[in-house]
């Protein structure tokens, strides 16, 4: 009689349900809208202490999520955040490349054929810069971390049901950060709900109703909860809230359809502020997530300049206006400092404009400090942008020399009987003051060798 031998695989998780719950916690897919990422990270750290060898993609996910949690706490300085993000990304990419052959050879049978196992080229480039070149900026590292989580979802987490032989509850073609592939039509239903609110709100404005008689915002929030809450006592999920923000911001619903450069945003504020404040009352994380998405879209190069201007004014309005004071609650100063810190870190036209708008609404003492930091950042950007074009300068000098016609005149000697008056020192000093400052002398440009530093330069400064 043939003996049957069973193969047992020792795993850190007790059951498949525990691993599925870990996925929901790490990616914020719980229906109760509670952030359980820290607990999920701690659980995997406990697994790592008991069993050194964990699946590479699981460990990489936890490392990236852990860095994001530490970043959101706001207790680390800028350089420490860069180092943490760089470590998590480089560990993930290096570990994957070291095991790429094994992962390709042991390709699961349930994985879609023709699916590329290669991580995005942007992650490979960022990892190369981390190891061999200049450290990427914090903003670039954050975007790379988000890209890594997206790739990990598509390759690893979205296929757990197929690996365990369970019915699929999450489409493998989508992930929690991509609402464009929403197969359940959540975005369409949200868009319809918001269009209904827009129609009702415009009717209220035309009727000139008092604020306490305006019910469009409350009706829209009630309909939102009724349609998307899993139970009467449970708020909509984090994924649903993210989809809501995507419709409002990414689909430009909160921007005027005919937005022109320099045009007023008061109409958009009047229409959408009541609804956004009503959503903020229902969810403590709504304002922070709204600001993050607005600023991210503002810095997107795919946006028109008029749209970026409108998004910038929305961020300033949410952080500075009296209407939003209740939504900011006791976190007003922390929210402003977080946004200003990100603006000063990632210097750019719209970030500096956003910082200028926020600082203008501050009190004098706090505004003076941030104004000095903004001026220093602006001067740094101007210095980097002002790169001299030596070829053009030389050509201009040649053109000017060609236009010059020098006429040499022989000065006649002065009569002997006339006295030559000395030049007054005061007049000389006045003439010197008039030409004080940078000026151009044609034909007298002296080239400087590469690496030349002006006198008095302090390398340690």
C-alpha positions as CSV (number, residue, x, y, z in Angstrom):
1,X,0.0,0.0,0.0
2,X,1.4,3.4,-1.0
3,X,1.9,5.8,1.8
4,X,0.6,9.3,1.2
5,X,2.8,12.1,2.4
6,X,1.4,15.5,3.1
7,X,3.4,18.7,2.5
8,X,3.2,21.3,5.2
9,X,4.3,24.9,4.7
10,X,5.0,26.9,7.9
11,X,3.7,30.4,7.6
12,X,3.8,33.3,10.1
13,X,0.0,33.8,9.7
14,X,-2.4,31.4,11.5
15,X,-4.9,31.2,8.6
16,X,-5.6,32.7,5.2
17,X,-8.2,34.9,6.8
18,X,-5.5,36.6,8.9
19,X,-3.4,37.4,5.9
20,X,-6.5,38.8,4.1
21,X,-7.2,41.0,7.1
22,X,-3.6,42.1,7.1
23,X,-4.1,43.2,3.5
24,X,-7.2,45.2,4.4
25,X,-5.4,46.9,7.3
26,X,-2.3,47.8,5.3
27,X,-4.2,49.3,2.3
28,X,-7.0,50.9,4.3
29,X,-9.8,48.7,2.9
30,X,-11.8,48.3,6.1
31,X,-15.5,49.3,5.9
32,X,-15.4,51.1,9.2
33,X,-13.0,53.8,7.9
34,X,-10.6,53.1,10.9
35,X,-6.8,53.4,10.2
36,X,-5.3,50.1,11.4
37,X,-2.0,50.4,9.5
38,X,0.1,50.7,12.6
39,X,-1.3,47.5,14.1
40,X,-0.7,45.7,10.8
41,X,2.9,46.9,10.8
42,X,3.4,45.8,14.4
43,X,2.0,42.4,13.6
44,X,4.5,41.8,10.8
45,X,7.3,43.0,13.0
46,X,6.3,40.3,15.5
47,X,6.3,37.7,12.7
48,X,9.8,38.9,11.7
49,X,11.0,38.4,15.2
50,X,9.7,34.8,15.3
51,X,10.6,33.9,11.7
52,X,13.5,35.6,9.9
53,X,12.4,34.6,6.4
54,X,9.2,36.4,5.3
55,X,7.9,36.8,1.7
56,X,9.9,39.6,0.1
57,X,6.9,41.4,-1.3
58,X,5.1,41.3,2.1
59,X,8.1,42.7,3.9
60,X,8.6,45.4,1.3
61,X,4.9,46.5,1.6
62,X,5.2,46.7,5.4
63,X,8.5,48.7,5.2
64,X,7.0,51.3,2.8
65,X,3.7,51.6,4.8
66,X,5.8,52.0,8.1
67,X,7.7,54.9,6.6
68,X,4.5,56.6,5.5
69,X,3.1,56.3,9.0
70,X,6.2,57.8,10.5
71,X,6.1,60.6,8.0
72,X,2.4,61.4,8.8
73,X,3.2,61.7,12.5
74,X,5.3,64.8,11.8
75,X,8.0,64.1,14.4
76,X,10.9,63.5,12.0
77,X,13.0,66.2,10.3
78,X,13.3,66.5,6.5
79,X,16.6,64.6,6.1
80,X,15.4,61.7,8.3
81,X,12.3,61.3,6.2
82,X,14.4,61.2,3.0
83,X,16.7,58.5,4.5
84,X,13.8,56.4,5.6
85,X,12.0,56.5,2.2
86,X,15.3,55.9,0.4
87,X,16.0,52.8,2.6
88,X,12.6,51.3,2.1
89,X,12.6,51.8,-1.7
90,X,16.2,50.6,-2.2
91,X,15.6,47.5,0.0
92,X,12.5,46.6,-2.0
93,X,14.1,47.1,-5.5
94,X,17.5,45.5,-4.5
95,X,15.7,42.5,-2.9
96,X,13.5,42.0,-5.9
97,X,16.4,42.2,-8.4
98,X,18.3,39.7,-6.4
99,X,15.4,37.2,-6.5
100,X,14.1,38.1,-9.9
101,X,15.2,34.9,-11.6
102,X,13.5,32.8,-8.9
103,X,10.3,34.8,-9.1
104,X,10.2,34.5,-12.9
105,X,10.9,30.7,-12.8
106,X,8.4,30.1,-10.1
107,X,5.7,32.2,-11.7
108,X,2.3,31.2,-10.2
109,X,-0.1,29.4,-12.6
110,X,-3.0,31.7,-11.7
111,X,-1.0,34.8,-12.6
112,X,-2.2,36.4,-15.9
113,X,-0.1,35.4,-18.9
114,X,2.0,38.1,-20.4
115,X,2.0,40.2,-17.3
116,X,5.3,41.9,-16.9
117,X,7.2,41.1,-13.6
118,X,9.5,44.0,-14.1
119,X,9.0,46.9,-11.6
120,X,8.4,50.4,-13.2
121,X,11.5,51.9,-14.7
122,X,11.0,55.0,-12.5
123,X,11.6,52.9,-9.4
124,X,14.8,51.4,-10.9
125,X,16.0,54.9,-11.7
126,X,15.2,56.2,-8.2
127,X,17.0,53.3,-6.7
128,X,20.0,54.0,-8.9
129,X,20.0,57.7,-7.8
130,X,19.8,56.7,-4.1
131,X,22.8,54.3,-4.3
132,X,25.1,56.0,-6.9
133,X,24.0,59.6,-7.4
134,X,22.5,62.5,-5.6
135,X,19.7,61.6,-3.2
136,X,16.3,62.3,-4.8
137,X,14.0,65.0,-3.2
138,X,11.5,64.1,-0.6
139,X,8.6,64.6,-3.0
140,X,10.1,62.3,-5.5
141,X,10.7,59.6,-2.9
142,X,7.1,59.9,-1.7
143,X,5.8,59.4,-5.2
144,X,8.1,56.4,-5.7
145,X,6.8,54.9,-2.4
146,X,3.3,55.2,-3.7
147,X,4.3,53.7,-7.0
148,X,5.9,50.8,-5.1
149,X,2.7,50.1,-3.1
150,X,0.7,50.2,-6.3
151,X,3.0,47.6,-8.0
152,X,3.0,45.4,-4.9
153,X,-0.8,45.4,-4.9
154,X,-1.0,44.5,-8.5
155,X,1.6,41.7,-8.4
156,X,1.1,40.3,-4.9
157,X,-1.9,41.4,-2.8
158,X,-4.6,41.4,-5.5
159,X,-4.0,37.7,-6.2
160,X,-4.5,36.3,-2.7
161,X,-8.0,35.0,-3.4
162,X,-6.7,33.1,-6.5
163,X,-3.8,31.7,-4.5
164,X,-6.1,30.4,-1.8
165,X,-8.8,29.3,-4.1
166,X,-11.3,31.9,-2.8
167,X,-13.9,33.9,-4.8
168,X,-12.4,37.2,-5.8
169,X,-13.6,40.1,-3.8
170,X,-11.2,42.7,-5.3
171,X,-10.6,42.9,-9.0
172,X,-6.9,42.3,-9.8
173,X,-6.9,44.9,-12.5
174,X,-7.5,47.7,-10.0
175,X,-5.9,48.8,-6.7
176,X,-6.9,51.1,-3.8
177,X,-5.0,54.1,-5.3
178,X,-6.6,54.0,-8.7
179,X,-10.2,55.0,-8.9
180,X,-10.3,55.2,-12.7
181,X,-10.9,51.4,-12.9
182,X,-13.8,51.5,-10.4
183,X,-15.8,48.6,-11.8
184,X,-18.6,49.0,-9.2
185,X,-19.5,52.5,-10.6
186,X,-18.8,54.3,-7.3
187,X,-17.4,57.3,-9.2
188,X,-20.4,57.5,-11.4
189,X,-22.8,57.4,-8.5
190,X,-20.8,60.0,-6.6
191,X,-20.7,62.3,-9.7
192,X,-24.5,62.0,-10.0
193,X,-24.9,62.9,-6.3
194,X,-22.7,65.9,-6.5
195,X,-24.4,67.1,-9.7
196,X,-27.7,67.0,-7.7
197,X,-26.2,69.0,-4.9
198,X,-24.8,71.6,-7.4
199,X,-28.3,72.1,-8.9
200,X,-29.9,72.5,-5.5
201,X,-27.1,74.8,-4.2
202,X,-27.4,77.1,-7.2
203,X,-31.2,77.3,-6.6
204,X,-30.5,78.4,-2.9
205,X,-28.1,81.1,-4.0
206,X,-30.5,82.5,-6.6
207,X,-33.3,82.5,-3.9
208,X,-30.9,84.3,-1.5
209,X,-31.8,82.1,1.4
210,X,-30.3,82.6,4.8
211,X,-27.5,80.2,5.8
212,X,-29.6,78.4,8.4
213,X,-32.3,77.7,5.8
214,X,-29.9,76.1,3.2
215,X,-30.3,72.3,3.3
216,X,-28.5,71.3,0.1
217,X,-25.3,70.3,1.8
218,X,-27.0,68.3,4.6
219,X,-29.2,66.5,2.1
220,X,-26.2,65.6,0.0
221,X,-24.2,64.2,3.0
222,X,-27.3,62.2,4.1
223,X,-27.6,60.7,0.6
224,X,-23.9,60.0,0.6
225,X,-24.1,58.1,3.8
226,X,-27.3,56.2,2.9
227,X,-25.8,55.0,-0.4
228,X,-22.3,54.1,0.6
229,X,-22.3,53.3,4.3
230,X,-22.3,49.5,5.0
231,X,-24.6,50.1,8.0
232,X,-26.6,53.0,9.5
233,X,-24.0,53.4,12.3
234,X,-20.9,52.9,10.1
235,X,-19.4,55.7,7.9
236,X,-18.4,55.1,4.3
237,X,-15.1,53.3,3.8
238,X,-11.8,55.1,3.2
239,X,-11.8,53.9,-0.4
240,X,-15.2,55.6,-0.9
241,X,-14.0,58.8,0.6
242,X,-10.9,58.7,-1.7
243,X,-13.2,58.2,-4.7
244,X,-15.3,61.2,-3.5
245,X,-12.2,63.4,-3.3
246,X,-11.1,62.2,-6.7
247,X,-14.4,63.3,-8.3
248,X,-14.3,66.7,-6.5
249,X,-10.7,67.5,-7.2
250,X,-9.3,65.3,-10.0
251,X,-12.4,65.7,-12.1
252,X,-12.2,69.5,-11.4
253,X,-15.8,69.7,-10.1
254,X,-14.8,72.3,-7.5
255,X,-13.3,74.5,-10.2
256,X,-15.3,76.9,-12.5
257,X,-15.8,75.5,-15.9
258,X,-14.7,78.7,-17.5
259,X,-11.8,79.4,-15.2
260,X,-9.6,82.1,-16.6
261,X,-6.2,83.3,-15.3
262,X,-6.7,85.9,-12.6
263,X,-10.5,85.4,-12.4
264,X,-12.2,85.3,-9.0
265,X,-12.9,82.0,-7.2
266,X,-15.5,83.5,-4.9
267,X,-18.3,81.8,-6.8
268,X,-16.8,78.3,-6.5
269,X,-16.2,79.0,-2.7
270,X,-19.8,80.0,-2.3
271,X,-21.1,76.9,-4.0
272,X,-18.8,74.1,-2.6
273,X,-17.7,75.3,0.8
274,X,-20.9,74.3,2.6
275,X,-20.7,70.7,1.2
276,X,-17.0,70.3,2.0
277,X,-17.5,71.6,5.5
278,X,-20.4,69.1,6.0
279,X,-18.1,66.2,4.9
280,X,-15.4,67.5,7.2
281,X,-17.8,67.1,10.2
282,X,-18.5,63.5,9.2
283,X,-14.8,62.5,8.8
284,X,-11.8,63.7,10.8
285,X,-9.4,63.0,8.0
286,X,-11.4,64.7,5.2
287,X,-9.7,68.1,5.4
288,X,-6.2,66.7,5.5
289,X,-6.8,64.3,2.6
290,X,-8.5,67.1,0.6
291,X,-5.6,69.4,1.1
292,X,-3.1,66.7,0.1
293,X,-5.0,66.0,-3.1
294,X,-5.5,69.6,-4.0
295,X,-1.8,70.4,-3.6
296,X,-0.7,67.3,-5.5
297,X,-3.0,68.3,-8.4
298,X,-1.8,71.9,-8.2
299,X,1.8,70.7,-8.8
300,X,0.8,68.4,-11.6
301,X,2.3,69.4,-14.9
302,X,-0.7,67.9,-16.7
303,X,-2.9,70.7,-15.4
304,X,-3.5,74.0,-17.2
305,X,-2.2,77.1,-15.5
306,X,-5.7,78.4,-14.9
307,X,-6.6,75.1,-13.1
308,X,-3.4,75.2,-11.0
309,X,-4.2,78.8,-10.0
310,X,-7.7,77.8,-8.9
311,X,-6.4,74.8,-6.9
312,X,-3.9,77.1,-5.2
313,X,-6.6,79.5,-4.2
314,X,-8.7,76.5,-2.8
315,X,-5.7,75.5,-0.6
316,X,-5.2,79.0,0.7
317,X,-9.0,79.4,1.3
318,X,-9.1,76.1,3.3
319,X,-6.1,77.1,5.4
320,X,-6.8,80.8,6.0
321,X,-10.5,81.7,5.7
322,X,-12.8,82.2,8.7
323,X,-15.3,79.8,7.1
324,X,-12.9,76.9,7.5
325,X,-11.8,77.7,11.0
326,X,-14.2,75.2,12.5
327,X,-13.0,72.4,10.2
328,X,-9.3,73.2,11.1
329,X,-10.3,73.0,14.8
330,X,-7.2,72.7,17.0
331,X,-4.9,71.6,14.3
332,X,-4.9,74.9,12.4
333,X,-1.2,75.7,13.2
334,X,0.0,72.2,12.6
335,X,-1.8,72.0,9.3
336,X,-0.3,75.3,8.1
337,X,3.2,74.4,9.2
338,X,3.0,71.0,7.5
339,X,1.9,72.6,4.2
340,X,4.4,75.4,4.4
341,X,7.2,72.9,5.2
342,X,6.3,70.9,2.1
343,X,6.2,74.1,0.0
344,X,9.7,75.2,1.2
345,X,11.1,71.7,0.7
346,X,9.8,71.4,-2.9
347,X,10.5,74.9,-4.2
348,X,8.5,75.8,-7.3
349,X,6.3,78.5,-8.8
350,X,3.0,77.2,-7.4
351,X,4.4,76.0,-4.1
352,X,5.9,79.5,-3.4
353,X,2.6,81.1,-4.5
354,X,0.7,78.9,-2.1
355,X,3.1,79.7,0.7
356,X,2.7,83.4,0.0
357,X,-1.0,83.2,0.2
358,X,-0.9,81.3,3.5
359,X,1.6,83.7,5.1
360,X,-0.5,86.7,4.1
361,X,-3.3,85.4,6.3
362,X,-1.1,84.8,9.4
363,X,-0.6,87.1,12.3
364,X,2.4,89.4,12.2
365,X,4.8,87.5,14.5
366,X,4.3,84.1,12.9
367,X,4.1,85.6,9.4
368,X,7.5,87.4,9.8
369,X,9.3,84.2,10.5
370,X,7.8,82.3,7.6
371,X,8.3,85.4,5.3
372,X,12.0,85.3,5.9
373,X,12.2,81.6,5.1
374,X,10.1,82.2,1.9
375,X,12.4,85.1,0.8
376,X,15.4,82.9,1.3
377,X,13.9,80.1,-0.7
378,X,12.8,82.5,-3.5
379,X,16.3,84.0,-3.7
380,X,17.8,80.5,-3.9
381,X,15.4,79.6,-6.8
382,X,16.3,82.8,-8.7
383,X,20.0,82.1,-8.2
384,X,19.6,78.6,-9.7
385,X,17.6,79.9,-12.6
386,X,20.0,82.7,-13.5
387,X,22.5,80.6,-15.5
388,X,24.6,82.9,-17.7
389,X,24.6,82.2,-21.4
390,X,28.3,83.0,-22.3
391,X,27.8,82.3,-26.0
392,X,25.1,84.9,-26.3
393,X,27.1,87.4,-24.2
394,X,30.1,87.1,-26.4
395,X,28.0,87.5,-29.5
396,X,26.4,90.7,-28.1
397,X,29.8,92.1,-27.3
398,X,30.9,91.4,-30.9
399,X,27.8,93.2,-32.3
400,X,28.4,96.2,-30.1
401,X,32.0,96.4,-31.0
402,X,31.0,96.3,-34.7
403,X,28.6,99.2,-34.2
404,X,31.2,101.3,-32.3
405,X,33.1,103.9,-34.3
406,X,36.0,105.2,-32.4
407,X,37.3,108.6,-33.5
408,X,40.7,109.5,-32.2
409,X,41.2,113.2,-31.6
410,X,44.6,114.7,-30.7
411,X,44.1,116.9,-27.7
412,X,45.5,120.4,-28.0
413,X,48.0,121.4,-25.3
414,X,46.6,123.9,-22.8
415,X,48.0,127.4,-22.8
416,X,50.7,127.8,-20.3
417,X,49.1,130.8,-18.6
418,X,46.0,128.9,-17.7
419,X,46.0,127.2,-14.4
420,X,44.9,123.6,-14.2
421,X,42.4,123.2,-11.3
422,X,42.6,119.9,-9.3
423,X,39.6,117.6,-9.2
424,X,37.6,117.9,-6.0
425,X,37.5,114.7,-3.9
426,X,33.8,115.2,-3.3
427,X,33.1,115.3,-7.0
428,X,35.2,112.2,-7.5
429,X,33.3,110.3,-4.8
430,X,29.9,111.4,-6.3
431,X,31.0,110.1,-9.7
432,X,32.1,106.8,-8.1
433,X,28.7,106.5,-6.3
434,X,26.9,106.9,-9.6
435,X,28.6,103.9,-11.2
436,X,28.5,101.8,-8.1
437,X,27.1,98.3,-8.6
438,X,27.2,95.7,-11.3
439,X,27.8,97.2,-14.8
440,X,29.1,95.9,-18.1
441,X,32.3,97.0,-19.8
442,X,32.5,95.9,-23.4
443,X,35.6,94.0,-24.2
444,X,36.9,93.8,-20.7
445,X,35.3,90.5,-19.6
446,X,37.9,88.3,-17.9
447,X,37.2,84.5,-18.0
448,X,37.4,82.6,-14.7
449,X,38.8,79.1,-14.5
450,X,36.5,76.2,-13.5
451,X,36.2,75.9,-9.8
452,X,37.1,79.5,-9.1
453,X,35.7,80.9,-5.9
454,X,35.5,84.6,-4.9
455,X,37.8,85.9,-2.2
456,X,36.5,85.4,1.3
457,X,34.4,82.3,0.4
458,X,33.9,80.1,3.4
459,X,33.4,76.5,2.4
460,X,31.9,75.7,5.8
461,X,29.3,78.4,5.6
